[in-house]
C-alpha cells in the first residue's frame, strides 16, 4: 500500500518549510557555527536528508548509495566545529535535497509489494518518524537563526526588557494516586515511548499553567 496523500502532504510541507529558511542565507552564513552548542545551519539541512535516505534506502531497501559516506551527517562521527567547513556548497546541497526528496516522494506514492510490505511502513510509521525528525531540526534551525541575528547585530543586541525574577503564584490541581498510563501508540511514537503501560503514582499537585522564565529565575 502506498503512503497516504495526507501523510505525503505533511512530509512535503515540513521539507518545504525547512528549505525556505535558507532562501535568504548566503554560503558563509549557511556554514558558520554561531553558537558552540549548535551546528551550522547547513548541517541540519544535510542531516535531515541523510536520515531520510538512511531509512528509506539503506535500512528498508539495503541500498547505501546515498549514505555510504557517513562521516559528516552522523553526529557522533563529526564534531560540531568541523561540520561547517566540510559542507558542500549551499546551492549544491539545496539542489541535491530537492532531487532526492522528489525521488523519495515518488517512491512512497508508487510503492508495491514487496517494498510496501516492509514492517516499517506499517501504519506509516517510518513516514511519520521522518516528518518528526525534520520538525525537530526545523525547531533547532530557528535557534541557529536567532544566534545568527544576534551576531549580525555586531554586539549591539539588547533584549527589549531585562528578565527579572517573578514570584511564583500558581494555581494548582491535585491529582489522586492511581494507576496512570505512560507511553504512546503507533504510528506517532518513537520506539522508546513504546509500549504504553500503566504505572502507580502517589497523589501529587501540579500547576495548571507552565512555568515561565521569570518564575524559573526566581526558583534559581
C-alpha positions, 0 to 999 in steps of 0.5 A: 500500500502506498503512503497516504496523500495526507501523510505525503502532504505533511512530509512535503510541507515540513521539507518545504518549510525547512528549505525556505529558511535558507532562501535568504542565507548566503554560503558563509552564513549557511556554514558558520557555527554561531553558537558552540552548542549548535551546528551550522545551519547547513548541517541540519539541512544535510542531516535531515536528508541523510536520515531520510535516505538512511531509512528509506534506502539503506535500512528498508531497501539495503541500498547505501548509495546515498549514505555510504559516506557517513562521516559528516551527517552522523553526529557522533562521527563529526564534531560540531566545529568541523561540520561547517567547513566540510559542507558542500556548497549551499546551492549544491546541497539545496539542489541535491535535497530537492532531487532526492526528496522528489525521488523519495516522494515518488517512491512512497506514492508508487510503492508495491509489494514487496517494498510496501510490505516492509514492517516499517511502513506499517501504519506509516510509521517510518513516514511519520518518524521522518516528518518528526525528525525534520520538525525537530531540526526545523525547531533547532534551525530557528535557534541557529537563526536567532544566534545568527541575528544576534551576531549580525547585530555586531554586539549591539543586541539588547533584549527589549526588557531585562528578565527579572525574577517573578514570584511564583503564584500558581494555581494548582490541581491535585491529582489522586494516586492511581494507576496512570498510563505512560507511553504512546501508540503507533504510528506517532511514537518513537520506539522508546515511548513504546509500549504504553503501560500503566504505572502507580503514582502517589497523589501529587499537585501540579500547576495548571499553567507552565512555568515561565522564565521569570518564575524559573529565575526566581526558583534559581 
